[in-house]
Amino acid sequence: MEIVVRAAVIWVFLWVITRAVGRSTLGELSTFQLILFVTMGDMVQQGVTQQDYSVTGALLAVSTFAVITVGVSYANQRWRRLLPITHGVPIIIVRDGEPDMKALNGERMSVNDLFASAREQGIRRIRDVELAVLEANGRISFFTHDVQDGAPDPPEAG
């Protein structure tokens, strides 16, 4: 039973740490997937099992992480109000071509990271961005002004 309690405590600790580190470094994985996949190999060692190298200890530790992860996913489906707490919320980081420095600083994201993400999506100038949103999964969604160089106006319905 001690292994289960230790695994649960470490799971909560790792969840808090991943939330504190910031979403821009998490990339594609959800917080819970990151915790489960990255720590699975190490969690059966000293911190969780206290030098217990038995198969039972390893199974208990991995099972505890898996059960907690599935439980959080179930709770997110059942009680939608938990989603902002467990996964975060999207944050507007650029509005009308102007980076929101307060939002960027709050997410510990540099302007250079923002510019690099824009370039990766083919955006040459931030001033062309109407809205940029840092999604809960760490990706940035860019919405540019509808500028159609040389394109004729659409015909009017009449």
N, CA, C and O of each residue as an XYZ file, in Angstrom:
632
protein
N       0.825     -1.205      0.000
C       0.000      0.000      0.000
C       0.864      1.262      0.000
O       0.466      2.289     -0.550
N       2.036      1.184      0.613
C       2.916      2.340      0.661
C       3.338      2.765     -0.753
O       3.470      3.957     -1.029
N       3.548      1.801     -1.637
C       3.946      2.106     -3.008
C       2.839      2.877     -3.717
O       3.127      3.816     -4.460
N       1.595      2.506     -3.506
C       0.463      3.199     -4.133
C       0.403      4.641     -3.650
O       0.222      5.550     -4.460
N       0.550      4.867     -2.364
C       0.507      6.225     -1.812
C       1.671      7.046     -2.350
O       1.486      8.199     -2.741
N       2.868      6.466     -2.372
C       4.042      7.182     -2.874
C       3.870      7.530     -4.356
O       4.217      8.634     -4.774
N       3.340      6.598     -5.148
C       3.117      6.852     -6.572
C       2.093      7.965     -6.766
O       2.264      8.822     -7.634
N       1.033      7.957     -5.967
C       0.009      9.000     -6.072
C       0.584     10.372     -5.717
O       0.284     11.359     -6.389
N       1.392     10.442     -4.690
C       2.008     11.709     -4.285
C       2.931     12.224     -5.385
O       2.917     13.415     -5.697
N       3.725     11.346     -5.969
C       4.636     11.756     -7.039
C       3.859     12.179     -8.276
O       4.262     13.117     -8.963
N       2.755     11.507     -8.570
C       1.927     11.890     -9.711
C       1.424     13.319     -9.533
O       1.520     14.126    -10.457
N       0.893     13.637     -8.369
C       0.393     14.994     -8.106
C       1.535     16.007     -8.219
O       1.364     17.073     -8.811
N       2.686     15.679     -7.658
C       3.837     16.571     -7.721
C       4.240     16.834     -9.172
O       4.463     17.985     -9.549
N       4.334     15.786     -9.987
C       4.713     15.942    -11.387
C       3.671     16.730    -12.173
O       4.017     17.498    -13.071
N       2.407     16.542    -11.839
C       1.354     17.305    -12.503
C       1.522     18.794    -12.202
O       1.442     19.616    -13.115
N       1.750     19.148    -10.951
C       1.946     20.553    -10.567
C       3.163     21.127    -11.287
O       3.120     22.254    -11.781
N       4.242     20.357    -11.346
C       5.457     20.829    -12.016
C       5.203     21.070    -13.502
O       5.621     22.098    -14.035
N       4.528     20.143    -14.180
C       4.285     20.331    -15.609
C       3.370     21.518    -15.874
O       3.517     22.186    -16.897
N       2.439     21.792    -14.987
C       1.573     22.962    -15.138
C       2.391     24.237    -14.911
O       2.164     25.242    -15.585
N       3.334     24.206    -13.976
C       4.139     25.388    -13.668
C       5.160     25.681    -14.768
O       5.487     26.842    -15.011
N       5.660     24.653    -15.427
C       6.668     24.832    -16.462
C       6.114     25.614    -17.633
O       6.844     26.380    -18.261
N       4.855     25.440    -17.937
C       4.240     26.198    -19.023
C       3.892     25.318    -20.193
O       4.560     24.326    -20.483
N       2.828     25.710    -20.858
C       2.302     24.868    -21.918
C       3.107     24.924    -23.193
O       3.051     23.983    -23.985
N       3.846     25.979    -23.423
C       4.557     26.068    -24.697
C       5.647     25.011    -24.819
O       6.095     24.723    -25.929
N       6.082     24.433    -23.716
C       7.104     23.391    -23.783
C       6.500     21.999    -23.842
O       7.225     21.020    -24.022
N       5.206     21.894    -23.695
C       4.588     20.570    -23.691
C       4.312     20.045    -25.090
O       4.234     18.832    -25.287
N       4.162     20.935    -26.067
C       3.941     20.494    -27.432
C       2.633     19.752    -27.609
O       1.574     20.230    -27.202
N       2.714     18.608    -28.204
C       1.527     17.846    -28.584
C       0.907     17.042    -27.446
O      -0.306     16.834    -27.437
N       1.704     16.591    -26.497
C       1.180     15.725    -25.440
C       0.381     16.520    -24.416
O       0.718     17.660    -24.095
N      -0.669     15.911    -23.914
C      -1.368     16.530    -22.798
C      -0.498     16.372    -21.556
O       0.431     15.565    -21.542
N      -0.794     17.124    -20.542
C      -0.035     17.046    -19.303
C      -0.022     15.627    -18.767
O       1.013     15.142    -18.310
N      -1.143     14.971    -18.819
C      -1.247     13.636    -18.242
C      -0.523     12.595    -19.082
O       0.057     11.656    -18.536
N      -0.549     12.748    -20.397
C       0.212     11.840    -21.249
C       1.702     12.020    -21.000
O       2.451     11.045    -20.920
N       2.121     13.260    -20.880
C       3.527     13.532    -20.610
C       3.965     12.879    -19.310
O       4.997     12.210    -19.262
N       3.190     13.070    -18.271
C       3.517     12.469    -16.980
C       3.600     10.950    -17.100
O       4.559     10.337    -16.631
N       2.618     10.359    -17.714
C       2.566      8.904    -17.810
C       3.733      8.352    -18.617
O       4.383      7.403    -18.178
N       4.014      8.917    -19.779
C       5.030      8.363    -20.659
C       6.448      8.635    -20.196
O       7.302      7.750    -20.255
N       6.706      9.841    -19.740
C       8.063     10.197    -19.364
C       8.485      9.517    -18.072
O       9.632      9.087    -17.944
N       7.594      9.416    -17.134
C       7.990      8.897    -15.824
C       7.838      7.392    -15.673
O       8.314      6.824    -14.690
N       7.196      6.747    -16.610
C       6.927      5.322    -16.435
C       8.211      4.513    -16.218
O       8.234      3.608    -15.385
N       9.256      4.825    -16.946
C      10.491      4.075    -16.793
C      11.174      4.315    -15.456
O      11.680      3.382    -14.833
N      11.187      5.554    -15.023
C      11.900      5.880    -13.794
C      11.085      5.702    -12.517
O      11.646      5.535    -11.434
N       9.781      5.739    -12.648
C       8.986      5.764    -11.425
C       9.028      4.455    -10.648
O       8.648      4.421     -9.477
N       9.473      3.405    -11.266
C       9.558      2.143    -10.538
C      10.854      2.045     -9.743
O      11.119      1.037     -9.087
N      11.643      3.086     -9.806
C      12.904      3.079     -9.066
C      12.756      3.724     -7.698
O      11.686      3.686     -7.091
N      13.814      4.300     -7.235
C      13.975      4.764     -5.865
C      12.844      5.624     -5.326
O      12.344      5.347     -4.235
N      12.421      6.658     -6.048
C      11.432      7.596     -5.515
C      10.101      6.980     -5.158
O       9.500      7.345     -4.147
N       9.629      6.052     -5.969
C       8.319      5.462     -5.725
C       8.433      4.184     -4.912
O       7.724      3.997     -3.923
N       9.322      3.318     -5.332
C       9.377      1.988     -4.721
C      10.393      1.872     -3.606
O      10.486      0.828     -2.962
N      11.146      2.910     -3.370
C      12.115      2.948     -2.282
C      13.052      1.743     -2.354
O      13.164      0.961     -1.410
N      13.720      1.616     -3.503
C      14.670      0.538     -3.773
C      14.014     -0.831     -3.898
O      14.708     -1.846     -3.842
N      12.700     -0.885     -4.066
C      11.997     -2.154     -4.252
C      12.044     -2.486     -5.737
O      11.360     -1.845     -6.534
N      12.831     -3.464     -6.115
C      12.992     -3.830     -7.513
C      12.092     -4.992     -7.908
O      12.314     -5.624     -8.942
N      11.094     -5.277     -7.110
C      10.212     -6.402     -7.403
C       9.241     -6.058     -8.525
O       8.941     -4.889     -8.768
N       8.765     -7.073     -9.191
C       7.772     -6.891    -10.250
C       6.479     -6.337     -9.661
O       5.825     -5.504    -10.289
N       6.105     -6.779     -8.481
C       4.878     -6.299     -7.841
C       4.947     -4.800     -7.589
O       3.982     -4.081     -7.846
N       6.076     -4.328     -7.092
C       6.243     -2.897     -6.845
C       6.138     -2.090     -8.129
O       5.502     -1.036     -8.153
N       6.756     -2.576     -9.187
C       6.698     -1.880    -10.475
C       5.271     -1.849    -11.007
O       4.810     -0.816    -11.494
N       4.568     -2.981    -10.917
C       3.185     -3.029    -11.396
C       2.286     -2.099    -10.602
O       1.432     -1.421    -11.174
N       2.471     -2.060     -9.295
C       1.663     -1.163     -8.459
C       1.912      0.303     -8.819
O       0.966      1.084     -8.926
N       3.170      0.676     -9.004
C       3.499      2.069     -9.315
C       2.919      2.482    -10.660
O       2.273      3.525    -10.760
N       3.141      1.675    -11.697
C       2.630      1.998    -13.025
C       1.102      2.000    -13.023
O       0.480      2.868    -13.634
N       0.504      1.039    -12.345
C      -0.960      0.957    -12.276
C      -1.547      2.169    -11.577
O      -2.584      2.679    -12.000
N      -0.912      2.639    -10.525
C      -1.405      3.820     -9.814
C      -1.405      5.031    -10.733
O      -2.388      5.771    -10.770
N      -0.314      5.251    -11.482
C      -0.266      6.369    -12.420
C      -1.351      6.225    -13.482
O      -2.033      7.196    -13.810
N      -1.512      5.037    -14.011
C      -2.506      4.814    -15.066
C      -3.920      5.051    -14.544
O      -4.730      5.685    -15.221
N      -4.225      4.549    -13.349
C      -5.568      4.721    -12.780
C      -5.857      6.193    -12.514
O      -6.960      6.666    -12.787
N      -4.886      6.914    -11.989
C      -5.087      8.347    -11.740
C      -5.301      9.080    -13.061
O      -6.179      9.938    -13.153
N      -4.513      8.754    -14.082
C      -4.644      9.404    -15.381
C      -6.016      9.139    -15.996
O      -6.655     10.057    -16.510
N      -6.468      7.894    -15.944
C      -7.795      7.555    -16.467
C      -8.874      8.244    -15.632
O      -9.869      8.723    -16.178
N      -8.685      8.296    -14.325
C      -9.651      8.969    -13.450
C      -9.784     10.452    -13.762
O     -10.890     10.993    -13.762
N      -8.667     11.107    -14.025
C      -8.714     12.530    -14.376
C      -9.409     12.715    -15.723
O     -10.193     13.650    -15.887
N      -9.134     11.840    -16.685
C      -9.812     11.929    -17.982
C     -11.319     11.740    -17.829
O     -12.106     12.462    -18.441
N     -11.711     10.784    -17.027
C     -13.140     10.553    -16.778
C     -13.763     11.773    -16.098
O     -14.846     12.215    -16.481
N     -13.079     12.311    -15.094
C     -13.599     13.486    -14.386
C     -13.741     14.673    -15.334
O     -14.691     15.447    -15.221
N     -12.797     14.821    -16.271
C     -12.887     15.909    -17.252
C     -14.097     15.749    -18.156
O     -14.725     16.739    -18.531
N     -14.429     14.525    -18.508
C     -15.609     14.293    -19.343
C     -16.892     14.541    -18.561
O     -17.848     15.120    -19.078
N     -16.900     14.103    -17.332
C     -18.117     14.198    -16.519
C     -18.363     15.619    -16.006
O     -19.499     16.093    -16.005
N     -17.305     16.291    -15.572
C     -17.427     17.631    -15.004
C     -16.550     18.579    -15.817
O     -15.351     18.698    -15.567
N     -17.158     19.248    -16.785
C     -16.430     20.125    -17.713
C     -15.730     21.287    -17.009
O     -14.781     21.854    -17.551
N     -16.176     21.639    -15.839
C     -15.555     22.756    -15.109
C     -14.132     22.427    -14.659
O     -13.378     23.328    -14.290
N     -13.761     21.156    -14.685
C     -12.404     20.765    -14.308
C     -11.388     21.033    -15.421
O     -10.197     21.172    -15.145
N     -11.839     21.106    -16.654
C     -10.915     21.263    -17.780
C      -9.970     22.456    -17.642
O      -8.774     22.292    -17.882
N     -10.442     23.640    -17.269
C      -9.484     24.744    -17.115
C      -8.425     24.468    -16.053
O      -7.297     24.950    -16.161
N      -8.777     23.704    -15.039
C      -7.823     23.395    -13.972
C      -6.830     22.338    -14.424
O      -5.629     22.469    -14.191
N      -7.328     21.295    -15.068
C      -6.456     20.174    -15.416
C      -5.710     20.372    -16.731
O      -4.584     19.895    -16.868
N      -6.296     21.054    -17.689
C      -5.658     21.203    -18.990
C      -5.335     22.638    -19.372
O      -4.583     22.857    -20.321
N      -5.865     23.599    -18.679
C      -5.613     24.996    -19.008
C      -6.641     25.543    -19.982
O      -7.520     24.820    -20.452
N      -6.518     26.824    -20.276
C      -7.434     27.496    -21.196
C      -6.616     28.231    -22.257
O      -5.478     28.623    -22.001
N      -7.190     28.419    -23.446
C      -6.488     29.189    -24.480
C      -6.310     30.642    -24.040
O      -7.161     31.203    -23.350
N      -5.194     31.238    -24.449
C      -4.887     32.615    -24.074
C      -4.522     33.395    -25.336
O      -3.711     32.940    -26.143
N      -5.121     34.562    -25.499
C      -4.812     35.427    -26.642
C      -3.465     36.090    -26.372
O      -3.273     36.748    -25.349
N      -2.522     35.901    -27.325
C      -1.187     36.466    -27.144
C      -0.859     37.546    -28.175
O       0.108     38.289    -28.010
N      -1.659     37.633    -29.235
C      -1.515     38.722    -30.211
C      -2.914     39.169    -30.601
O      -3.785     38.352    -30.903
N      -3.112     40.479    -30.588
C      -4.399     41.034    -31.013
C      -4.101     42.222    -31.934
O      -3.386     43.149    -31.554
N      -4.656     42.182    -33.143
C      -4.475     43.231    -34.141
C      -3.003     43.574    -34.378
O      -2.627     44.744    -34.437
N      -2.181     42.534    -34.511
C      -0.777     42.724    -34.849
C       0.123     43.134    -33.707
O       1.316     43.348    -33.918
N      -0.412     43.251    -32.501
C       0.377     43.669    -31.349
C       0.482     42.528    -30.338
O      -0.535     42.081    -29.808
N       1.698     42.053    -30.065
C       1.856     41.014    -29.040
C       1.416     41.519    -27.669
O       1.716     42.653    -27.297
N       0.718     40.695    -26.933
C       0.282     41.028    -25.576
C       1.398     40.603    -24.623
O       1.493     39.439    -24.233
N       2.228     41.559    -24.263
C       3.408     41.254    -23.451
C       3.038     40.703    -22.077
O       3.757     39.867    -21.529
N       1.933     41.162    -21.528
C       1.503     40.658    -20.224
C       1.160     39.166    -20.318
O       1.545     38.378    -19.454
N       0.433     38.788    -21.377
C       0.073     37.376    -21.568
C       1.317     36.543    -21.858
O       1.460     35.442    -21.326
N       2.214     37.052    -22.692
C       3.446     36.323    -23.004
C       4.288     36.115    -21.753
O       4.790     35.018    -21.509
N       4.438     37.168    -20.966
C       5.208     37.044    -19.730
C       4.552     36.078    -18.760
O       5.236     35.311    -18.083
N       3.229     36.112    -18.690
C       2.507     35.196    -17.806
C       2.700     33.741    -18.184
O       2.655     32.860    -17.325
N       2.916     33.484    -19.466
C       3.147     32.114    -19.950
C       4.631     31.810    -20.089
O       5.003     30.731    -20.551
N       5.476     32.745    -19.696
C       6.915     32.608    -19.805
C       7.333     32.265    -21.238
O       8.123     31.353    -21.481
N       6.775     33.025    -22.162
C       7.052     32.835    -23.582
C       7.689     34.105    -24.119
O       7.183     35.204    -23.890
N       8.794     33.957    -24.830
C       9.476     35.136    -25.356
C       8.860     35.569    -26.683
O       8.190     34.789    -27.360
N       9.101     36.814    -27.034
C       8.638     37.332    -28.313
C       9.332     36.574    -29.439
O       8.732     36.340    -30.488
N      10.581     36.192    -29.234
C      11.308     35.427    -30.255
C      10.631     34.076    -30.510
O      10.573     33.625    -31.654
N      10.119     33.429    -29.460
C       9.383     32.171    -29.638
C       8.109     32.413    -30.449
O       7.746     31.610    -31.308
N       7.442     33.520    -30.166
C       6.234     33.883    -30.905
C       6.565     34.107    -32.376
O       5.870     33.594    -33.254
N       7.623     34.872    -32.651
C       8.021     35.139    -34.030
C       8.409     33.848    -34.751
O       8.058     33.660    -35.916
N       9.121     32.970    -34.077
C       9.526     31.694    -34.681
C       8.295     30.861    -35.039
O       8.243     30.261    -36.112
N       7.314     30.823    -34.152
C       6.086     30.066    -34.426
C       5.334     30.658    -35.615
O       4.771     29.928    -36.430
N       5.331     31.979    -35.705
C       4.665     32.634    -36.836
C       5.382     32.282    -38.141
O       4.738     31.967    -39.142
N       6.707     32.337    -38.125
C       7.463     32.000    -39.339
C       7.219     30.556    -39.760
O       7.130     30.265    -40.953
N       7.109     29.649    -38.790
C       6.854     28.238    -39.099
C       5.526     28.057    -39.838
O       5.350     27.095    -40.586
N       4.599     28.988    -39.623
C       3.305     28.910    -40.291
C       3.226     29.840    -41.498
O       2.142     30.094    -42.025
N       4.378     30.344    -41.932
C       4.426     31.155    -43.147
C       4.021     32.600    -42.959
O       3.720     33.285    -43.937
N       4.006     33.075    -41.747
C       3.627     34.468    -41.467
C       4.910     35.286    -41.375
O       5.769     35.017    -40.535
N       5.033     36.285    -42.242
C       6.265     37.072    -42.302
C       6.306     38.197    -41.275
O       7.356     38.488    -40.701
N       5.153     38.826    -41.049
C       5.104     39.982    -40.141
C       3.997     39.778    -39.112
O       2.880     39.393    -39.456
N       4.310     40.035    -37.876
C       3.314     39.910    -36.806
C       2.173     40.895    -37.023
O       1.040     40.613    -36.634
N       2.443     42.023    -37.624
C       1.369     43.005    -37.844
C       0.286     42.464    -38.771
O      -0.816     43.011    -38.810
N       0.583     41.385    -39.530
C      -0.423     40.745    -40.384
C      -1.354     39.822    -39.602
O      -2.342     39.324    -40.142
N      -1.036     39.599    -38.343
C      -1.818     38.674    -37.517
C      -2.947     39.446    -36.836
O      -2.705     40.400    -36.096
N      -4.161     39.026    -37.093
C      -5.314     39.628    -36.427
C      -5.414     39.103    -35.000
O      -5.680     39.858    -34.065
N      -5.199     37.799    -34.846
C      -5.331     37.161    -33.541
C      -4.409     35.944    -33.488
O      -4.340     35.168    -34.440
N      -3.704     35.784    -32.375
C      -2.915     34.574    -32.133
C      -3.300     34.055    -30.756
O      -3.354     34.807    -29.782
N      -3.566     32.762    -30.695
C      -4.036     32.144    -29.462
C      -3.085     31.028    -29.070
O      -2.817     30.122    -29.859
N      -2.574     31.099    -27.840
C      -1.795     30.002    -27.276
C      -2.793     28.992    -26.744
O      -3.463     29.229    -25.739
N      -2.885     27.861    -27.433
C      -3.864     26.843    -27.074
C      -3.425     26.095    -25.823
O      -2.261     26.151    -25.428
N      -4.362     25.403    -25.211
C      -4.077     24.667    -23.985
C      -3.049     23.560    -24.208
O      -2.383     23.144    -23.260
N      -2.907     23.075    -25.443
C      -1.947     22.011    -25.718
C      -0.562     22.539    -26.070
O       0.343     21.752    -26.346
N      -0.380     23.864    -26.064
C       0.924     24.453    -26.314
C       1.122     24.975    -27.725
O       2.089     25.693    -27.979
N       0.250     24.640    -28.632
C       0.344     25.150    -29.994
C      -0.183     26.580    -30.060
O      -0.951     27.023    -29.206
N       0.252     27.281    -31.096
C      -0.241     28.639    -31.310
C      -1.074     28.648    -32.581
O      -0.612     28.208    -33.633
N      -2.296     29.144    -32.487
C      -3.174     29.306    -33.646
C      -3.101     30.765    -34.082
O      -3.335     31.679    -33.292
N      -2.770     30.962    -35.364
C      -2.674     32.310    -35.919
C      -3.848     32.554    -36.856
O      -4.192     31.700    -37.673
N      -4.454     33.715    -36.731
C      -5.535     34.147    -37.618
C      -5.093     35.470    -38.217
O      -4.941     36.466    -37.510
N      -4.888     35.470    -39.524
C      -4.396     36.677    -40.180
C      -5.566     37.479    -40.737
O      -6.672     36.972    -40.924
N      -5.271     38.764    -40.995
C      -6.267     39.613    -41.646
C      -6.531     39.034    -43.022
O      -5.619     38.506    -43.658
N      -7.749     39.124    -43.481
C      -8.091     38.611    -44.806
C      -7.612     39.594    -45.851
O      -8.367     40.454    -46.304
N      -6.343     39.460    -46.235
C      -5.762     40.319    -47.257
C      -5.556     39.464    -48.499
O      -4.828     38.472    -48.475
N      -6.201     39.861    -49.569
C      -6.063     39.129    -50.822
C      -5.468     40.085    -51.844
O      -6.175     40.880    -52.463
N      -4.167     39.992    -52.008
C      -3.475     40.902    -52.911
C      -3.946     40.705    -54.350
O      -3.818     39.617    -54.911
N      -4.487     41.760    -54.936
C      -4.890     41.732    -56.331
C      -6.141     40.918    -56.628
O      -6.521     40.806    -57.794
N      -6.770     40.369    -55.661
C      -7.974     39.561    -55.897
C      -9.165     40.490    -56.069
O      -9.302     41.463    -55.327
N     -10.021     40.206    -57.029
C     -11.191     41.067    -57.221
C     -12.196     40.888    -56.080
O     -12.220     39.853    -55.415
N     -13.005     41.893    -55.874
C     -14.056     41.803    -54.858
C     -15.068     40.751    -55.292
O     -15.325     40.598    -56.486
N     -15.642     40.027    -54.341
C     -16.657     39.039    -54.731
C     -17.883     39.726    -55.299
O     -18.219     40.837    -54.890
N     -18.563     39.069    -56.251
C     -19.769     39.699    -56.838
C     -20.871     39.834    -55.793
O     -21.033     38.993    -54.909
N     -21.611     40.912    -55.928
C     -22.727     41.151    -54.998
C     -23.950     40.362    -55.464
O     -24.245     40.270    -56.656
N     -24.645     39.802    -54.482
C     -25.876     39.065    -54.807
C     -26.946     40.087    -55.174
O     -27.080     41.120    -54.518
N     -27.680     39.802    -56.192
C     -28.629     40.828    -56.562
C     -29.804     40.338    -57.163
O     -30.686     41.118    -57.520
